[in-house]
Amino acid sequence: MGTKGMRIVVVVLLVACLMPLSASGKQENGEEIRSSGEKVADMNKESIGDRYPYQPLSQDLLAKLNLFEAHVILQKGTERAFVGTYTDTVDEGTYYCRQCDSPLYHSADKFHSGCGWPSFDDELPQAVERHADADGMRTEIVCATCKGHLGHVFFNEGFTDKETRHCVNSVSMVFRPGDPVAKAVYAGGCFWGVEYLLEQLDGVHSVTSGYSGGHAANPTYQQVLTHTTGHLEAVEVLYDPRVISYEELTKYFLEIHDPTQADGQGPDIGNQYLSAIFYRGKYEYDTAVRLLDILQDKGLRIATKLLPAAKFWPAEEYHQDYYVHKGTQPYCHSWTKRF
């Protein structure tokens, strides 16, 4: 056999060896050879929590405390009995965390216990965390968002049917008249459409279009368009947690835009149009991770970023309630059932 003939035989043998590999998708050691698309899908199995580790609320978003406030809220101190501002108040309204402004209690759950501190037999949904106190006997209560010390909770004392008494330091709270107002911030492309659709939900007080996540202070729309501020077009949702939960709100947000589009939203392309959820505390973070993982398990390649809360800057007035004033419907946002 000539040299040319030998080369042909070698080529034929090589092809014969490779054909079973391509057809079966197996290597000699039995490991599956995946296509590039399958590799992407495998990478997509990474939990959102692994991709975006939790970060506590930034100090820049917390109120400045005086020495006594810091003693109670940060160092777990206690104000003297019967001297707190809210010990015997009966006004209708909501009590907020002095440090992070999250709603904690509503006046409907306040009662007079005679203990010398404000007493509540219930907290607002997901507002308060309970921990074993350092004294080994009591149960400490802290703000679920910023972990600021509130006081202690006691049970089975017979004061109300709920058999629960949150004994709270007045200095840990700020009272404001009206229904509870919780905050949530989302980015899902052009803020006009996100604002319009979220405002339709029961329990939502208002939605404001604005900018968040960047480094520029008081950004203008024209500055954000330059792609140099780092800000996303975002919305701040003010809602009553007794009527609509953060989970329900976030589910709806993930159904009114495309959480798989990585370069913008619909025809709006650019880094200011990216999808993101800005969380304020661990509950919001855990909720967002769980919902995004559910979508990922359904086969969606999630592009939504999970980011710690940042300063929210309201946009110019002409951006607010844009579709209401124009009398039209959103052009790149609509509801699609995903859960």
C-alpha positions in Angstrom: 0.0 0.0 0.0 1.3 3.4 -0.9 1.8 6.4 1.4 -1.4 8.0 0.2 -3.4 4.8 0.8 -2.0 4.5 4.3 -3.1 8.1 5.1 -6.7 7.3 3.9 -6.8 4.3 6.2 -5.7 6.4 9.2 -8.3 9.1 8.5 -11.0 6.5 8.2 -10.0 4.9 11.5 -10.0 8.2 13.2 -13.5 9.1 11.9 -14.7 5.7 13.0 -13.4 6.3 16.5 -15.0 9.7 16.8 -18.4 8.8 15.4 -19.6 6.8 18.5 -18.4 9.7 20.7 -20.6 12.2 18.7 -23.5 9.9 18.5 -23.6 8.8 22.0 -22.6 12.0 23.6 -20.3 10.1 26.0 -16.6 10.2 26.7 -14.5 7.1 27.4 -14.9 7.7 31.2 -18.7 7.8 30.8 -19.1 11.6 31.4 -21.6 13.3 29.2 -20.4 15.8 26.7 -22.8 18.7 26.8 -23.5 21.3 24.1 -22.7 24.9 24.8 -26.4 25.5 25.4 -26.6 22.7 28.0 -23.6 24.2 29.8 -25.4 27.5 30.1 -28.4 25.7 31.5 -26.2 23.9 34.0 -24.7 27.2 35.1 -28.2 28.6 35.4 -28.8 26.1 38.2 -26.6 28.3 40.5 -28.9 29.8 43.2 -29.5 33.5 43.0 -28.3 33.7 46.6 -24.9 32.3 45.5 -24.8 34.8 42.7 -25.7 37.8 44.9 -24.7 37.3 48.6 -26.7 39.2 51.2 -25.5 42.6 52.4 -27.0 44.4 55.4 -28.7 47.8 55.0 -26.1 50.5 54.3 -25.3 52.9 57.2 -25.9 55.7 54.7 -29.6 54.8 54.7 -29.9 54.8 58.5 -30.9 57.8 60.7 -28.2 59.5 62.8 -28.8 58.6 66.5 -28.1 60.7 69.5 -26.2 59.2 72.5 -29.3 58.0 74.3 -30.9 56.6 71.1 -27.7 54.7 70.3 -27.5 53.4 73.9 -31.0 51.8 73.5 -31.1 50.8 69.8 -27.5 49.8 69.2 -26.3 48.8 72.7 -29.6 47.2 73.8 -30.2 49.6 76.6 -33.6 50.4 78.3 -35.3 53.7 78.9 -36.8 54.3 82.4 -40.4 53.2 83.0 -43.2 55.7 82.6 -41.0 58.4 80.9 -41.3 57.3 77.2 -43.1 59.5 74.8 -45.5 56.8 73.6 -46.2 55.0 76.8 -49.8 56.0 77.1 -50.6 57.5 73.6 -53.9 56.4 72.0 -53.6 58.3 68.7 -54.4 56.4 65.5 -51.5 55.7 63.3 -48.3 53.7 62.8 -45.1 53.3 64.8 -41.9 53.2 62.7 -38.3 52.1 63.5 -36.4 55.2 64.5 -33.2 54.0 62.8 -34.4 52.6 59.4 -38.0 54.0 59.2 -39.6 50.6 58.6 -43.2 50.2 59.9 -43.3 48.1 63.1 -46.7 48.5 64.8 -50.1 49.9 64.2 -52.1 51.7 66.9 -54.9 49.1 66.6 -52.6 46.6 68.3 -51.5 49.0 71.1 -53.0 48.5 74.6 -52.4 49.9 78.1 -50.6 47.3 80.3 -49.5 49.5 83.2 -45.9 48.2 82.8 -44.4 51.7 82.1 -43.6 51.1 78.4 -45.6 51.1 75.2 -47.3 47.7 74.8 -48.6 45.9 71.6 -50.1 42.5 71.2 -49.1 42.2 67.6 -46.6 43.5 65.1 -47.0 44.3 61.4 -46.2 41.5 59.0 -42.5 40.5 58.9 -41.6 43.7 60.9 -40.1 42.2 64.1 -37.6 39.5 64.8 -37.4 37.5 68.1 -34.1 36.3 69.6 -33.1 34.7 72.9 -31.9 37.5 75.2 -28.4 37.5 76.5 -29.8 37.1 80.0 -30.9 33.6 79.1 -34.5 34.2 80.3 -36.2 36.8 78.2 -37.0 37.1 74.4 -35.5 40.2 72.7 -37.3 41.9 69.8 -35.5 43.8 67.1 -36.4 45.6 63.9 -36.4 42.9 61.2 -34.9 45.4 58.7 -32.0 47.0 60.6 -31.8 44.8 63.7 -32.2 47.8 66.0 -33.2 46.9 69.6 -36.8 47.5 70.4 -37.4 45.7 73.7 -38.8 42.4 74.8 -41.8 40.2 74.2 -43.8 38.3 76.9 -46.5 35.7 76.7 -49.5 34.4 78.6 -50.0 37.4 80.8 -53.8 37.7 80.2 -53.8 41.3 78.9 -55.4 40.5 75.6 -56.8 37.5 73.7 -53.5 37.2 71.8 -51.6 36.6 75.1 -48.7 38.6 73.7 -47.1 41.8 75.0 -44.4 43.6 73.0 -42.8 45.8 75.6 -41.1 48.5 73.4 -38.9 51.4 74.2 -40.5 54.7 73.0 -37.1 55.9 71.9 -36.8 53.0 69.4 -39.8 54.3 67.5 -41.3 57.3 65.6 -45.1 57.7 65.4 -46.9 59.1 62.4 -50.7 59.3 61.8 -52.1 57.1 59.0 -51.9 53.6 57.7 -48.6 51.7 57.6 -46.3 52.7 54.8 -43.7 50.2 53.8 -41.2 50.7 50.9 -40.0 48.5 48.1 -37.8 49.5 45.2 -37.6 47.7 41.8 -36.0 48.3 38.4 -37.6 46.8 35.3 -36.8 48.9 32.3 -38.5 52.2 31.5 -40.0 53.3 34.8 -43.2 54.6 33.2 -44.6 51.1 32.6 -43.5 49.6 35.9 -45.0 52.5 37.8 -48.3 52.4 35.9 -48.9 48.7 36.5 -47.8 48.6 40.1 -50.1 51.5 41.0 -53.1 49.3 40.0 -52.6 46.9 42.9 -54.8 47.0 46.1 -52.7 48.0 49.1 -50.3 50.2 47.1 -50.4 53.8 48.3 -48.3 55.3 45.5 -45.4 54.6 43.1 -42.7 57.1 42.3 -40.4 56.9 39.2 -36.8 57.6 39.9 -33.2 56.5 39.9 -31.2 54.2 42.2 -28.1 52.0 42.4 -25.6 54.5 41.0 -23.0 56.9 42.4 -24.2 60.3 41.2 -26.1 62.5 43.6 -29.3 64.2 42.4 -29.1 62.7 38.9 -31.1 64.1 36.1 -32.7 62.1 33.3 -30.2 63.5 30.8 -27.3 62.4 33.0 -28.6 58.9 33.4 -28.9 58.6 29.6 -25.2 59.1 29.3 -24.7 55.6 31.0 -22.1 57.1 33.3 -24.0 57.5 36.6 -24.5 53.8 37.3 -28.2 54.5 38.1 -31.1 52.3 37.0 -34.5 53.6 36.1 -36.4 52.4 39.2 -39.6 52.8 41.1 -40.2 53.3 44.8 -43.4 51.6 45.9 -45.2 52.7 49.1 -47.6 50.0 50.3 -49.6 48.8 53.3 -48.1 45.4 54.4 -51.5 44.5 56.0 -53.2 44.5 52.6 -50.5 43.3 50.2 -47.3 41.4 51.2 -43.8 42.0 49.9 -43.9 38.6 48.3 -47.1 39.4 46.4 -45.7 42.7 45.3 -42.5 41.1 44.1 -44.3 38.3 42.3 -46.3 40.8 40.3 -43.2 42.8 39.5 -41.6 39.7 38.0 -44.7 39.1 35.9 -45.0 42.6 34.4 -41.5 42.7 32.8 -39.1 40.2 31.3 -36.7 39.0 34.1 -34.6 37.1 31.5 -33.6 40.1 29.3 -30.0 41.1 30.2 -29.5 44.2 28.1 -32.5 46.2 28.9 -36.3 45.8 28.6 -38.0 45.3 25.3 -36.8 47.9 22.8 -35.2 50.0 25.5 -31.5 48.9 25.6 -28.9 50.2 27.9 -27.5 49.8 31.5 -30.2 52.2 32.9 -32.9 49.7 31.8 -31.6 46.6 33.6 -33.8 44.4 35.8 -33.1 44.6 39.5 -34.7 44.1 43.0 -33.3 46.4 45.7 -33.8 44.7 49.1 -33.8 46.5 52.5 -33.5 43.6 54.9 -33.0 39.8 55.2 -36.7 39.0 54.7 -36.9 40.9 51.4 -33.6 39.3 50.3 -34.8 35.8 51.2 -38.1 36.3 49.5 -36.5 37.6 46.3 -34.0 34.7 46.2 -36.8 32.2 46.6 -39.0 33.7 43.9 -36.1 34.0 41.4 -35.0 30.5 42.1 -38.5 29.3 41.4 -38.4 31.0 38.0 -34.9 29.6 37.4 -36.1 26.1 38.2 -38.8 26.5 35.6 -36.2 27.0 33.0 -35.9 30.8 32.8 -32.4 32.2 32.5 -32.7 34.9 35.1 -31.0 38.3 34.4 -32.6 40.2 37.3 -30.0 41.5 39.7 -30.5 41.3 43.5 -29.0 44.4 45.0 -28.8 46.0 48.5 -31.0 49.1 48.8 -29.4 52.3 47.7 -30.4 55.9 47.9 -33.5 56.5 45.7 -33.7 59.7 43.8 -37.2 60.8 42.5 -37.2 61.6 38.8 -38.4 64.8 37.3 -42.0 65.7 37.7 -42.9 65.1 34.0 -41.9 61.4 34.5 -44.5 60.9 37.2 -47.8 59.2 36.2 -46.6 59.5 32.6 -49.2 57.1 31.1 -52.0 58.6 33.2 -51.3 62.0 31.9 -50.8 60.8 28.3 -53.9 58.6 28.3 -52.2 55.5 26.8 -51.0 52.1 27.9 -47.4 50.9 28.5 -45.6 49.9 25.3 -43.1 47.3 26.7 -44.8 46.1 30.0 -47.7 43.7 30.3 -48.7 41.0 32.7 -47.6 37.4 32.1 -48.3 34.6 34.6 -45.1 33.1 35.9 -46.0 31.8 39.3 
